[in-house]
Amino acid sequence: MPLSAPVARDPLHRRRIDMCGYIREDGLWDIEGHLHDSKAYDHETRWRGDMPAGTPVHEMWIRLTLDDNMIIQSCECVFDNHPFPTCLNAAPNFSGLAGIKIGVGWMREVRRRVGGTRGCTHVIEMLSQVGTTAYQTFVAKRRVKGEDAKNPFSDSDNKPFMIDSCHAMAADGPVVKESWPKWYTGDDAEGDVAVERSAE
């Protein structure tokens, strides 16, 4: 269902983010992101001169290679278009994300390693979507292979990172109750979770 009809308006800025997940022939996984910003009007900047409408203001790419445990094996970042000459200096720093496990709190570690002056806010914004894209990629591969398409972390001893990440994934809601009963905390929860909740 589309949004309601807007009032008369003129376009100014457009941001596009594209995320794709791949299974590699060596058994690892690639998650790639592409960010593209442009203005709908001609303008000029001190560093790039004339910028006709539609010219990319930002255009960044990132690729994370993961193993089956969602641990980052390598990270490559490329800037095709950027507002300042020094932006390029940040791209190599993202290789320092190798070794991080995508899961609960992983973006805190991303910001610790490449936040602030070490990184790029636009690339970090893309990375915030990598976890969901990686999860969807893992599930898609299991469906293609005819394997159980449940959450690949359902048997983990650690709480899956998507629980309590949004309304649908509330720990006391029906989705978690059906898909991850071990982590369900509703009034009718059973076992250890119920005991822990009653002790709070």
N, C-alpha and C positions, 0 to 999 in steps of 0.2 A: 504494500500500500504506500503510495507516495506521500510526501509531506503536503500540507495544505497549500493552496495557492498563495504566493507571497505578494506583497505590495510591489509597485513598480520600483525597480532598483537597477544599479549598474554594477557589474563585476569589478573587483579590484585585485584580489589575490587568490591563487589556487595552489593547494598542496595536494600532491598525489603520493601515496605510499603503497608499494606493491611488495607482498611477501610471498615467497614460494619455498616449498620443502621438497627435498629430493632424497632418494635412497641411492647410494653409490654402488658401483660394482664391487668395491672392496669391502662392503658391509657397513661403512660409515654413513653418516647422514649430513647433508648440506642444507642449511637454512639461509636463504638469501633475501636481503631487503634492498629496496631502491626508493629513494626519496627525491621528489622533483617539486620545486617551488617556482612559481612564475607570477608576474604581474600582468594585469590586463590592459596596461597603459604604457606608453613610451616613457622612459625616464633616463636619467644619467647618474652615474656614480663616479666618485673621485678615482677609484682604482680600475674600473672597467670601462669607463666612458659611456657612450650611447648604448642604451639597453632597450631595443624595440619591444613592444608588447609581445609576450609569449617567450621571451628569452629566459632560460633557466637562471634563476638567482642562486638557488642551491640545487645541486644534483650529486647525491652521494649513494654509494653502493657498499654493502657489507655482506660478507659470507662467513658463517660460523660452521665449522665441521665438528659434528658430535659423534660420540660413541653410543652404544646401546644404553648406557647409564646416564645419558644426557650430559656428559662431561665434555666441555669444549676442548677439542684437540688442536685446533688452529683457528685464527680469525684473520681475515683479509679485509681491508677497508680502502676504498678508492674514492677520490673526489674528482668528478668531471667538471663541475662548475661550483664556484664559491665566491663570496663577496670580497674577501681580502686575500692578498698573496700569501700571508702567513698561515691561512687555514690548512694548507697542504701539510704543514709540519705536524698536525695532529693525527693524520691518517695512520702512520706506522705505529703509533702508540697502542692502537686497538689490538695489535698482535699479543699484547700483554694479558688479554682475557683468557688465554689458554690455561686450562686447569680448573676453571670455574664449573661447578655443576649447576645446571639450570634447575631451579626448584625454589623452595621457600627462601626468601631473602636474597636471591641471587643478584637482584639489581642493586642492592646495597654494596655488594662486592664490586660490581661494575663501576659504580660511582666512586668507590674508594680507589680503584686502579686508574680510571680514565676520566674522572669527573673534573670539574673546574677547568683550569688552564691546561690540563693534560689532554683534554678531549674535545668533543664537539657536541653541543646540545642537541643538534638535529640527529646525529647518529645515535646518541643515547635514547632519544625518543623512539627511534626505530627498534632499538634493542629491547625496549619495554614490551614490544609485541612479539619478540622472537619466541618467548616461552610458550605462548598459546599456539603459535604457528608450528613449533616443534612438536607439541603434544598432538595437534591435529594431523601432522605428518606421520607420527608413529602409529596412530590409530588407523589412518588410511592404509598404510602398508599391511597391517594385520588383516584388514578387511579384504584387500586384494589377494592375500595369500590364503584366505579362508580360515584364518586363525580367530581365536576369541577376540572380539573387537572392544572388550571392556578396557577401562583405564589400565594402561600398562603398569601403573604404580599401585594397583589395588592391593597387592600383597606386601607392599613395603611396610617396614617398621616405622617409617616417618610419614607424618601427615602429608598427603598429596597437596602440592602447592596451589591447586585450583580451588580447593575447599575454602569457603568464606571469601573468595575473591570477587563474587558478585551475588546478586539476589538469588539467581537460580541455583548457585552452588552453596547456599547456606548450609552449614553443618546440621541444622535441625530441619532441613527441608526434604521433600520427597525424592529429589534427584540423588542426593547423597545417601538417603536411606536405601534406595534401590541399588545404586551402583557401588557405593563404598560403605556398606553397613558397619564395618569396623570403626568408621569415623563418624557415624551418625550420632547426634546428641539431642534428638527430639525427646519429648516427654515419654514416649514409648520405647526409648533406647534400652537395649539389654546388655548384659555383661559388664565388662570393665569400664566402658564409656559411661554407662548409667551410674555405676558406683562412683566414678570420679566426679561426675556432674553433681550428684547428690551431696558430695563432700564439700563442694565449693560454697 
